């Protein structure tokens, strides 16, 4: 996979994570999952996107080599 393709995948994942729920039931499920897990990270998607922007292709490859 080229670096450009990796960046396109990252952008697609960011867009998916930041997409607003289309139904109230989806948003409700999201919040209830956080409550059920007792983690209360209601901004989890935004935090994951912040981290995703810093990840490099080499870091992903290294993770899978070690793991």
Long-range contacts (C-beta under 8 A, 24 or more apart in sequence): 1-57, 3-57, 6-57, 6-60, 10-52, 10-53, 10-55, 13-52, 14-49, 14-52, 14-53, 17-45, 17-48, 17-49, 17-52, 18-45, 18-46, 18-49
